Amino acid sequence: MKLVPLSDRVVLQQVEAEEKTASGILLSSASQEKPQEALVIAVGPGGLVDGKEVTMQVSQGQKVIYSKYAGTEVKLDGQEYVIVRQNDILAVVE
């Protein structure tokens, strides 16, 4: 099965959360912060959104940082994804 986003939506797959702090302390899964870094899996076509023309600025395969509480979490075929609007993406990681 394949997720195909509509309008200005982007499908993201989160990168794994850090299991260790910078000083080497191991974190339990309960104390790990939700990662804000993700890989772009699919990008919607853009177009007219809320009366404004939207051009998509991200593309499949890019690594991005998105707003902490943005989007909708979806589980499909054993994989977890987050579907966000393009304006919830804060930066592209190069």
C-alpha positions as CSV (number, residue, x, y, z in Angstrom):
1,M,0.0,0.0,0.0
2,K,1.2,3.5,-0.8
3,L,0.4,6.9,0.8
4,V,-0.3,9.6,-1.7
5,P,-0.7,13.0,0.0
6,L,-3.2,15.6,-1.3
7,S,-2.9,19.3,-1.6
8,D,0.0,20.8,0.4
9,R,0.5,17.7,2.6
10,V,3.8,15.9,3.0
11,V,4.3,12.3,4.3
12,L,7.3,12.0,6.7
13,Q,9.0,9.1,8.3
14,Q,10.7,10.0,11.6
15,V,14.3,9.2,12.2
16,E,15.1,7.1,15.2
17,A,15.2,8.9,18.6
18,E,18.5,9.1,20.3
19,E,19.1,6.3,22.8
20,K,22.1,8.0,24.4
21,T,22.7,11.6,25.6
22,A,25.8,13.5,24.5
23,S,27.5,12.5,27.8
24,G,26.8,8.8,27.2
25,I,23.8,8.2,29.5
26,L,21.4,5.6,28.1
27,L,17.8,6.7,27.9
28,S,14.8,4.5,28.4
29,S,12.2,4.6,25.6
30,A,9.8,6.4,27.9
31,S,12.2,9.3,28.4
32,Q,13.3,9.7,24.8
33,E,12.0,12.9,23.2
34,K,9.9,12.5,20.1
35,P,12.3,13.3,17.2
36,Q,11.6,16.3,15.0
37,E,13.8,15.2,12.2
38,A,12.2,13.1,9.4
39,L,12.7,11.8,5.9
40,V,10.3,13.0,3.2
41,I,8.5,9.9,1.8
42,A,5.9,11.6,-0.5
43,V,4.9,15.1,-1.4
44,G,1.5,16.4,-2.5
45,P,0.9,18.3,-5.7
46,G,0.4,21.8,-4.1
47,G,-2.0,24.0,-5.9
48,L,-4.7,26.2,-4.6
49,V,-4.9,26.0,-0.8
50,D,-7.2,28.3,1.2
51,G,-7.4,30.7,-1.7
52,K,-3.6,30.9,-2.2
53,E,-1.4,29.2,-4.8
54,V,1.0,26.8,-3.0
55,T,4.2,25.6,-4.6
56,M,5.9,22.6,-3.0
57,Q,9.4,23.4,-1.7
58,V,10.4,20.0,-0.5
59,S,11.0,16.8,-2.4
60,Q,11.0,13.1,-1.8
61,G,14.2,11.9,-0.1
62,Q,15.1,15.1,1.7
63,K,15.7,15.2,5.5
64,V,13.6,17.9,7.2
65,I,12.9,19.3,10.7
66,Y,9.2,19.9,11.4
67,S,7.1,21.4,14.2
68,K,7.0,19.3,17.4
69,Y,3.3,18.9,17.7
70,A,2.4,19.1,14.0
71,G,0.7,16.5,11.8
72,T,-1.3,13.3,12.1
73,E,0.4,10.1,13.0
74,V,-0.5,7.1,10.8
75,K,0.5,3.4,10.9
76,L,0.5,1.6,7.6
77,D,2.0,-1.9,6.9
78,G,3.9,-1.9,10.2
79,Q,5.5,1.5,9.5
80,E,4.8,4.8,11.3
81,Y,4.4,8.0,9.3
82,V,3.5,11.6,10.1
83,I,1.4,13.6,7.6
84,V,2.0,17.3,7.9
85,R,1.2,20.5,5.9
86,Q,4.2,22.0,4.1
87,N,4.1,25.1,6.4
88,D,4.7,22.8,9.4
89,I,8.2,22.0,7.9
90,L,10.7,24.4,9.4
91,A,13.9,23.5,7.6
92,V,15.7,21.1,5.2
93,V,18.8,19.4,6.6
94,E,21.6,19.3,4.1
